[in-house]
Amino acid sequence: MVEAGAQVLVPGCGPCVGVHGGIPADGQNVLSTANRNFKGRMGNPHANIYLGSPAAAAAAALAGKIVDPRTILA
């Protein structure tokens, strides 16, 4: 998954404030397995932060875009 572009992080509060390895750019899409979402999460109010399951994150890493994990992991 890392070779496909995924970042695997240890659990913690870093993503909430953008100290997790970088702040997403304006308009950048991020799929996170975190437990909450709000405007400005991960340090940029103009990035698109989506929440998904670990299966959805793995499928997105493999596909290079957000997809239904049932289409890849079935």
Secondary structure, DSSP 8 states (H G I E B T S, - for coil): -TTTT-----SSSHHHHT-SS----TT-EEEE-SS---TTGGG-TTSEEEE--HHHHHHHHHHTS---GGGT--
